[in-house]
Amino acid sequence: MIGVRVKLTFPDELVREPIIARMVKELDIVPNIRRADVGEHSGWIICELDGDGTTVDGAVEWLRAEGVRVDLLGDVVES
């Protein structure tokens, strides 16, 4: 199991969408939300995405394909 710390930035059209819930359900990822600021028209979340290596990489690509900006923050946590 590995984890990667990311900043997820949501544009206006995705702020009200259950992106994190869908990611958990569809990709078997465990997010650990560390900080967040979500407003009416935009939002961001800093979280750790935990799963096996392939699943975590797939989750990052899935989020980007959904229109979420994903910035890797460089912290990889192995457990």
PDB file as gemmi writes it, atoms N, CA and C in Angstrom:
CRYST1    1.000    1.000    1.000  90.00  90.00  90.00 P 1                      
ATOM      1  N   MET A   1       0.849  -1.178   0.000  1.00  0.00           N  
ATOM      2  CA  MET A   1       0.000   0.000   0.000  1.00  0.00           C  
ATOM      3  C   MET A   1       0.892   1.238   0.000  1.00  0.00           C  
ATOM      4  N   ILE A   2       0.623   2.160  -0.906  1.00  0.00           N  
ATOM      5  CA  ILE A   2       1.341   3.431  -0.929  1.00  0.00           C  
ATOM      6  C   ILE A   2       0.338   4.563  -0.907  1.00  0.00           C  
ATOM      7  N   GLY A   3       0.838   5.722  -0.580  1.00  0.00           N  
ATOM      8  CA  GLY A   3       0.004   6.912  -0.614  1.00  0.00           C  
ATOM      9  C   GLY A   3       0.771   8.050  -1.232  1.00  0.00           C  
ATOM     10  N   VAL A   4       0.061   8.927  -1.890  1.00  0.00           N  
ATOM     11  CA  VAL A   4       0.682  10.102  -2.482  1.00  0.00           C  
ATOM     12  C   VAL A   4      -0.131  11.313  -2.047  1.00  0.00           C  
ATOM     13  N   ARG A   5       0.571  12.385  -1.715  1.00  0.00           N  
ATOM     14  CA  ARG A   5      -0.104  13.617  -1.310  1.00  0.00           C  
ATOM     15  C   ARG A   5      -0.313  14.478  -2.547  1.00  0.00           C  
ATOM     16  N   VAL A   6      -1.551  14.958  -2.712  1.00  0.00           N  
ATOM     17  CA  VAL A   6      -1.917  15.736  -3.890  1.00  0.00           C  
ATOM     18  C   VAL A   6      -2.757  16.938  -3.484  1.00  0.00           C  
ATOM     19  N   LYS A   7      -2.756  17.935  -4.352  1.00  0.00           N  
ATOM     20  CA  LYS A   7      -3.697  19.042  -4.241  1.00  0.00           C  
ATOM     21  C   LYS A   7      -4.653  18.910  -5.416  1.00  0.00           C  
ATOM     22  N   LEU A   8      -5.929  18.804  -5.105  1.00  0.00           N  
ATOM     23  CA  LEU A   8      -6.963  18.692  -6.119  1.00  0.00           C  
ATOM     24  C   LEU A   8      -7.681  20.028  -6.214  1.00  0.00           C  
ATOM     25  N   THR A   9      -7.735  20.599  -7.410  1.00  0.00           N  
ATOM     26  CA  THR A   9      -8.412  21.872  -7.623  1.00  0.00           C  
ATOM     27  C   THR A   9      -9.599  21.630  -8.545  1.00  0.00           C  
ATOM     28  N   PHE A  10     -10.771  22.046  -8.064  1.00  0.00           N  
ATOM     29  CA  PHE A  10     -12.020  21.793  -8.766  1.00  0.00           C  
ATOM     30  C   PHE A  10     -12.528  23.072  -9.416  1.00  0.00           C  
ATOM     31  N   PRO A  11     -12.770  23.042 -10.730  1.00  0.00           N  
ATOM     32  CA  PRO A  11     -13.353  24.212 -11.394  1.00  0.00           C  
ATOM     33  C   PRO A  11     -14.834  24.336 -11.055  1.00  0.00           C  
ATOM     34  N   ASP A  12     -15.395  25.446 -11.404  1.00  0.00           N  
ATOM     35  CA  ASP A  12     -16.789  25.785 -11.091  1.00  0.00           C  
ATOM     36  C   ASP A  12     -17.761  24.653 -11.410  1.00  0.00           C  
ATOM     37  N   GLU A  13     -17.633  24.061 -12.577  1.00  0.00           N  
ATOM     38  CA  GLU A  13     -18.609  23.050 -12.998  1.00  0.00           C  
ATOM     39  C   GLU A  13     -18.496  21.733 -12.231  1.00  0.00           C  
ATOM     40  N   LEU A  14     -17.426  21.535 -11.468  1.00  0.00           N  
ATOM     41  CA  LEU A  14     -17.260  20.284 -10.719  1.00  0.00           C  
ATOM     42  C   LEU A  14     -17.419  20.428  -9.206  1.00  0.00           C  
ATOM     43  N   VAL A  15     -17.577  21.649  -8.719  1.00  0.00           N  
ATOM     44  CA  VAL A  15     -17.612  21.860  -7.271  1.00  0.00           C  
ATOM     45  C   VAL A  15     -18.739  21.071  -6.608  1.00  0.00           C  
ATOM     46  N   ARG A  16     -19.866  20.967  -7.247  1.00  0.00           N  
ATOM     47  CA  ARG A  16     -21.028  20.282  -6.653  1.00  0.00           C  
ATOM     48  C   ARG A  16     -21.095  18.794  -7.000  1.00  0.00           C  
ATOM     49  N   GLU A  17     -20.150  18.298  -7.766  1.00  0.00           N  
ATOM     50  CA  GLU A  17     -20.150  16.892  -8.172  1.00  0.00           C  
ATOM     51  C   GLU A  17     -19.469  16.021  -7.103  1.00  0.00           C  
ATOM     52  N   PRO A  18     -19.952  14.799  -6.892  1.00  0.00           N  
ATOM     53  CA  PRO A  18     -19.353  13.905  -5.885  1.00  0.00           C  
ATOM     54  C   PRO A  18     -18.132  13.151  -6.418  1.00  0.00           C  
ATOM     55  N   ILE A  19     -17.134  13.901  -6.857  1.00  0.00           N  
ATOM     56  CA  ILE A  19     -15.949  13.309  -7.487  1.00  0.00           C  
ATOM     57  C   ILE A  19     -15.212  12.377  -6.528  1.00  0.00           C  
ATOM     58  N   ILE A  20     -14.984  12.810  -5.303  1.00  0.00           N  
ATOM     59  CA  ILE A  20     -14.244  11.986  -4.337  1.00  0.00           C  
ATOM     60  C   ILE A  20     -15.013  10.699  -4.044  1.00  0.00           C  
ATOM     61  N   ALA A  21     -16.308  10.787  -3.845  1.00  0.00           N  
ATOM     62  CA  ALA A  21     -17.128   9.601  -3.574  1.00  0.00           C  
ATOM     63  C   ALA A  21     -17.077   8.624  -4.748  1.00  0.00           C  
ATOM     64  N   ARG A  22     -17.156   9.135  -5.966  1.00  0.00           N  
ATOM     65  CA  ARG A  22     -17.070   8.271  -7.154  1.00  0.00           C  
ATOM     66  C   ARG A  22     -15.718   7.610  -7.253  1.00  0.00           C  
ATOM     67  N   MET A  23     -14.648   8.349  -6.950  1.00  0.00           N  
ATOM     68  CA  MET A  23     -13.304   7.788  -7.003  1.00  0.00           C  
ATOM     69  C   MET A  23     -13.166   6.628  -6.016  1.00  0.00           C  
ATOM     70  N   VAL A  24     -13.672   6.820  -4.797  1.00  0.00           N  
ATOM     71  CA  VAL A  24     -13.603   5.765  -3.789  1.00  0.00           C  
ATOM     72  C   VAL A  24     -14.343   4.523  -4.270  1.00  0.00           C  
ATOM     73  N   LYS A  25     -15.541   4.718  -4.776  1.00  0.00           N  
ATOM     74  CA  LYS A  25     -16.388   3.604  -5.191  1.00  0.00           C  
ATOM     75  C   LYS A  25     -15.847   2.885  -6.424  1.00  0.00           C  
ATOM     76  N   GLU A  26     -15.413   3.645  -7.412  1.00  0.00           N  
ATOM     77  CA  GLU A  26     -15.006   3.059  -8.689  1.00  0.00           C  
ATOM     78  C   GLU A  26     -13.564   2.552  -8.699  1.00  0.00           C  
ATOM     79  N   LEU A  27     -12.681   3.182  -7.903  1.00  0.00           N  
ATOM     80  CA  LEU A  27     -11.254   2.875  -8.028  1.00  0.00           C  
ATOM     81  C   LEU A  27     -10.614   2.263  -6.783  1.00  0.00           C  
ATOM     82  N   ASP A  28     -11.389   2.053  -5.732  1.00  0.00           N  
ATOM     83  CA  ASP A  28     -10.866   1.452  -4.508  1.00  0.00           C  
ATOM     84  C   ASP A  28      -9.676   2.233  -3.946  1.00  0.00           C  
ATOM     85  N   ILE A  29      -9.836   3.544  -3.868  1.00  0.00           N  
ATOM     86  CA  ILE A  29      -8.836   4.452  -3.315  1.00  0.00           C  
ATOM     87  C   ILE A  29      -9.337   4.942  -1.959  1.00  0.00           C  
ATOM     88  N   VAL A  30      -8.411   5.094  -1.023  1.00  0.00           N  
ATOM     89  CA  VAL A  30      -8.763   5.642   0.290  1.00  0.00           C  
ATOM     90  C   VAL A  30      -8.168   7.043   0.390  1.00  0.00           C  
ATOM     91  N   PRO A  31      -9.009   8.097   0.350  1.00  0.00           N  
ATOM     92  CA  PRO A  31      -8.488   9.455   0.489  1.00  0.00           C  
ATOM     93  C   PRO A  31      -8.440   9.856   1.971  1.00  0.00           C  
ATOM     94  N   ASN A  32      -7.393  10.557   2.339  1.00  0.00           N  
ATOM     95  CA  ASN A  32      -7.279  11.131   3.677  1.00  0.00           C  
ATOM     96  C   ASN A  32      -7.180  12.635   3.484  1.00  0.00           C  
ATOM     97  N   ILE A  33      -8.292  13.338   3.687  1.00  0.00           N  
ATOM     98  CA  ILE A  33      -8.335  14.777   3.443  1.00  0.00           C  
ATOM     99  C   ILE A  33      -7.643  15.500   4.590  1.00  0.00           C  
ATOM    100  N   ARG A  34      -6.630  16.298   4.251  1.00  0.00           N  
ATOM    101  CA  ARG A  34      -5.829  17.014   5.238  1.00  0.00           C  
ATOM    102  C   ARG A  34      -6.242  18.475   5.378  1.00  0.00           C  
ATOM    103  N   ARG A  35      -6.606  19.089   4.270  1.00  0.00           N  
ATOM    104  CA  ARG A  35      -7.070  20.487   4.249  1.00  0.00           C  
ATOM    105  C   ARG A  35      -7.989  20.650   3.063  1.00  0.00           C  
ATOM    106  N   ALA A  36      -8.896  21.618   3.181  1.00  0.00           N  
ATOM    107  CA  ALA A  36      -9.796  21.882   2.054  1.00  0.00           C  
ATOM    108  C   ALA A  36     -10.373  23.287   2.176  1.00  0.00           C  
ATOM    109  N   ASP A  37     -10.705  23.836   1.031  1.00  0.00           N  
ATOM    110  CA  ASP A  37     -11.406  25.111   0.961  1.00  0.00           C  
ATOM    111  C   ASP A  37     -12.326  25.011  -0.255  1.00  0.00           C  
ATOM    112  N   VAL A  38     -13.599  24.845   0.008  1.00  0.00           N  
ATOM    113  CA  VAL A  38     -14.559  24.682  -1.070  1.00  0.00           C  
ATOM    114  C   VAL A  38     -15.593  25.791  -0.970  1.00  0.00           C  
ATOM    115  N   GLY A  39     -15.704  26.548  -2.040  1.00  0.00           N  
ATOM    116  CA  GLY A  39     -16.678  27.630  -2.100  1.00  0.00           C  
ATOM    117  C   GLY A  39     -17.747  27.319  -3.125  1.00  0.00           C  
ATOM    118  N   GLU A  40     -18.539  28.310  -3.439  1.00  0.00           N  
ATOM    119  CA  GLU A  40     -19.637  28.118  -4.380  1.00  0.00           C  
ATOM    120  C   GLU A  40     -19.151  27.909  -5.811  1.00  0.00           C  
ATOM    121  N   HIS A  41     -18.014  28.542  -6.175  1.00  0.00           N  
ATOM    122  CA  HIS A  41     -17.567  28.500  -7.570  1.00  0.00           C  
ATOM    123  C   HIS A  41     -16.232  27.813  -7.792  1.00  0.00           C  
ATOM    124  N   SER A  42     -15.525  27.461  -6.753  1.00  0.00           N  
ATOM    125  CA  SER A  42     -14.254  26.754  -6.913  1.00  0.00           C  
ATOM    126  C   SER A  42     -13.893  26.111  -5.586  1.00  0.00           C  
ATOM    127  N   GLY A  43     -12.915  25.233  -5.642  1.00  0.00           N  
ATOM    128  CA  GLY A  43     -12.485  24.601  -4.405  1.00  0.00           C  
ATOM    129  C   GLY A  43     -11.200  23.827  -4.597  1.00  0.00           C  
ATOM    130  N   TRP A  44     -10.541  23.566  -3.483  1.00  0.00           N  
ATOM    131  CA  TRP A  44      -9.340  22.737  -3.522  1.00  0.00           C  
ATOM    132  C   TRP A  44      -9.306  21.855  -2.284  1.00  0.00           C  
ATOM    133  N   ILE A  45      -8.639  20.724  -2.442  1.00  0.00           N  
ATOM    134  CA  ILE A  45      -8.473  19.762  -1.360  1.00  0.00           C  
ATOM    135  C   ILE A  45      -7.030  19.279  -1.393  1.00  0.00           C  
ATOM    136  N   ILE A  46      -6.390  19.256  -0.247  1.00  0.00           N  
ATOM    137  CA  ILE A  46      -5.101  18.586  -0.122  1.00  0.00           C  
ATOM    138  C   ILE A  46      -5.375  17.275   0.594  1.00  0.00           C  
ATOM    139  N   CYS A  47      -4.998  16.186  -0.053  1.00  0.00           N  
ATOM    140  CA  CYS A  47      -5.275  14.886   0.542  1.00  0.00           C  
ATOM    141  C   CYS A  47      -4.200  13.880   0.160  1.00  0.00           C  
ATOM    142  N   GLU A  48      -4.213  12.783   0.890  1.00  0.00           N  
ATOM    143  CA  GLU A  48      -3.370  11.636   0.571  1.00  0.00           C  
ATOM    144  C   GLU A  48      -4.262  10.599  -0.082  1.00  0.00           C  
ATOM    145  N   LEU A  49      -3.808  10.055  -1.186  1.00  0.00           N  
ATOM    146  CA  LEU A  49      -4.528   8.987  -1.871  1.00  0.00           C  
ATOM    147  C   LEU A  49      -3.793   7.694  -1.586  1.00  0.00           C  
ATOM    148  N   ASP A  50      -4.453   6.767  -0.912  1.00  0.00           N  
ATOM    149  CA  ASP A  50      -3.833   5.499  -0.529  1.00  0.00           C  
ATOM    150  C   ASP A  50      -4.432   4.348  -1.328  1.00  0.00           C  
ATOM    151  N   GLY A  51      -3.561   3.431  -1.741  1.00  0.00           N  
ATOM    152  CA  GLY A  51      -3.965   2.235  -2.480  1.00  0.00           C  
ATOM    153  C   GLY A  51      -2.709   1.559  -2.983  1.00  0.00           C  
ATOM    154  N   ASP A  52      -2.862   0.531  -3.820  1.00  0.00           N  
ATOM    155  CA  ASP A  52      -1.649  -0.040  -4.399  1.00  0.00           C  
ATOM    156  C   ASP A  52      -1.145   0.899  -5.493  1.00  0.00           C  
ATOM    157  N   GLY A  53       0.118   0.727  -5.887  1.00  0.00           N  
ATOM    158  CA  GLY A  53       0.758   1.677  -6.803  1.00  0.00           C  
ATOM    159  C   GLY A  53       0.003   1.905  -8.093  1.00  0.00           C  
ATOM    160  N   THR A  54      -0.461   0.850  -8.709  1.00  0.00           N  
ATOM    161  CA  THR A  54      -1.191   0.965  -9.969  1.00  0.00           C  
ATOM    162  C   THR A  54      -2.517   1.690  -9.758  1.00  0.00           C  
ATOM    163  N   THR A  55      -3.187   1.403  -8.650  1.00  0.00           N  
ATOM    164  CA  THR A  55      -4.469   2.030  -8.360  1.00  0.00           C  
ATOM    165  C   THR A  55      -4.312   3.524  -8.119  1.00  0.00           C  
ATOM    166  N   VAL A  56      -3.276   3.906  -7.395  1.00  0.00           N  
ATOM    167  CA  VAL A  56      -3.032   5.324  -7.115  1.00  0.00           C  
ATOM    168  C   VAL A  56      -2.732   6.067  -8.417  1.00  0.00           C  
ATOM    169  N   ASP A  57      -1.875   5.507  -9.256  1.00  0.00           N  
ATOM    170  CA  ASP A  57      -1.580   6.132 -10.549  1.00  0.00           C  
ATOM    171  C   ASP A  57      -2.839   6.258 -11.397  1.00  0.00           C  
ATOM    172  N   GLY A  58      -3.657   5.221 -11.386  1.00  0.00           N  
ATOM    173  CA  GLY A  58      -4.907   5.244 -12.133  1.00  0.00           C  
ATOM    174  C   GLY A  58      -5.864   6.303 -11.609  1.00  0.00           C  
ATOM    175  N   ALA A  59      -5.891   6.487 -10.295  1.00  0.00           N  
ATOM    176  CA  ALA A  59      -6.767   7.489  -9.688  1.00  0.00           C  
ATOM    177  C   ALA A  59      -6.353   8.897 -10.105  1.00  0.00           C  
ATOM    178  N   VAL A  60      -5.055   9.156 -10.142  1.00  0.00           N  
ATOM    179  CA  VAL A  60      -4.569  10.476 -10.562  1.00  0.00           C  
ATOM    180  C   VAL A  60      -4.986  10.740 -12.006  1.00  0.00           C  
ATOM    181  N   GLU A  61      -4.815   9.763 -12.871  1.00  0.00           N  
ATOM    182  CA  GLU A  61      -5.204   9.939 -14.274  1.00  0.00           C  
ATOM    183  C   GLU A  61      -6.719  10.080 -14.406  1.00  0.00           C  
ATOM    184  N   TRP A  62      -7.479   9.324 -13.622  1.00  0.00           N  
ATOM    185  CA  TRP A  62      -8.941   9.402 -13.649  1.00  0.00           C  
ATOM    186  C   TRP A  62      -9.413  10.789 -13.237  1.00  0.00           C  
ATOM    187  N   LEU A  63      -8.832  11.331 -12.154  1.00  0.00           N  
ATOM    188  CA  LEU A  63      -9.193  12.675 -11.696  1.00  0.00           C  
ATOM    189  C   LEU A  63      -8.922  13.711 -12.779  1.00  0.00           C  
ATOM    190  N   ARG A  64      -7.776  13.615 -13.418  1.00  0.00           N  
ATOM    191  CA  ARG A  64      -7.444  14.555 -14.498  1.00  0.00           C  
ATOM    192  C   ARG A  64      -8.426  14.431 -15.656  1.00  0.00           C  
ATOM    193  N   ALA A  65      -8.797  13.206 -16.003  1.00  0.00           N  
ATOM    194  CA  ALA A  65      -9.760  12.991 -17.091  1.00  0.00           C  
ATOM    195  C   ALA A  65     -11.139  13.558 -16.742  1.00  0.00           C  
ATOM    196  N   GLU A  66     -11.467  13.598 -15.460  1.00  0.00           N  
ATOM    197  CA  GLU A  66     -12.742  14.163 -15.010  1.00  0.00           C  
ATOM    198  C   GLU A  66     -12.728  15.692 -15.017  1.00  0.00           C  
ATOM    199  N   GLY A  67     -11.550  16.300 -15.180  1.00  0.00           N  
ATOM    200  CA  GLY A  67     -11.444  17.752 -15.226  1.00  0.00           C  
ATOM    201  C   GLY A  67     -10.891  18.388 -13.969  1.00  0.00           C  
ATOM    202  N   VAL A  68     -10.414  17.560 -13.034  1.00  0.00           N  
ATOM    203  CA  VAL A  68      -9.824  18.060 -11.788  1.00  0.00           C  
ATOM    204  C   VAL A  68      -8.337  18.312 -12.040  1.00  0.00           C  
ATOM    205  N   ARG A  69      -7.851  19.464 -11.601  1.00  0.00           N  
ATOM    206  CA  ARG A  69      -6.412  19.726 -11.683  1.00  0.00           C  
ATOM    207  C   ARG A  69      -5.745  18.986 -10.529  1.00  0.00           C  
ATOM    208  N   VAL A  70      -4.742  18.169 -10.844  1.00  0.00           N  
ATOM    209  CA  VAL A  70      -4.031  17.384  -9.832  1.00  0.00           C  
ATOM    210  C   VAL A  70      -2.583  17.828  -9.794  1.00  0.00           C  
ATOM    211  N   ASP A  71      -2.165  18.361  -8.641  1.00  0.00           N  
ATOM    212  CA  ASP A  71      -0.771  18.725  -8.428  1.00  0.00           C  
ATOM    213  C   ASP A  71      -0.184  17.743  -7.427  1.00  0.00           C  
ATOM    214  N   LEU A  72       0.859  17.040  -7.832  1.00  0.00           N  
ATOM    215  CA  LEU A  72       1.548  16.120  -6.928  1.00  0.00           C  
ATOM    216  C   LEU A  72       2.415  16.940  -5.978  1.00  0.00           C  
ATOM    217  N   LEU A  73       2.267  16.698  -4.699  1.00  0.00           N  
ATOM    218  CA  LEU A  73       3.000  17.484  -3.709  1.00  0.00           C  
ATOM    219  C   LEU A  73       4.290  16.810  -3.256  1.00  0.00           C  
ATOM    220  N   GLY A  74       4.596  15.668  -3.813  1.00  0.00           N  
ATOM    221  CA  GLY A  74       5.905  15.067  -3.607  1.00  0.00           C  
ATOM    222  C   GLY A  74       6.036  14.129  -2.443  1.00  0.00           C  
ATOM    223  N   ASP A  75       5.087  14.076  -1.551  1.00  0.00           N  
ATOM    224  CA  ASP A  75       5.180  13.178  -0.421  1.00  0.00           C  
ATOM    225  C   ASP A  75       4.580  11.833  -0.773  1.00  0.00           C  
ATOM    226  N   VAL A  76       5.391  10.795  -0.734  1.00  0.00           N  
ATOM    227  CA  VAL A  76       4.901   9.444  -0.930  1.00  0.00           C  
ATOM    228  C   VAL A  76       5.051   8.721   0.379  1.00  0.00           C  
ATOM    229  N   VAL A  77       3.962   8.139   0.862  1.00  0.00           N  
ATOM    230  CA  VAL A  77       3.956   7.452   2.142  1.00  0.00           C  
ATOM    231  C   VAL A  77       3.726   5.980   1.883  1.00  0.00           C  
ATOM    232  N   GLU A  78       4.644   5.142   2.352  1.00  0.00           N  
ATOM    233  CA  GLU A  78       4.468   3.699   2.211  1.00  0.00           C  
ATOM    234  C   GLU A  78       4.091   3.109   3.544  1.00  0.00           C  
ATOM    235  N   SER A  79       3.161   2.158   3.525  1.00  0.00           N  
ATOM    236  CA  SER A  79       2.783   1.497   4.774  1.00  0.00           C  
ATOM    237  C   SER A  79       2.706   0.000   4.576  1.00  0.00           C  
TER     238      SER A  79                                                      
END                                                                             
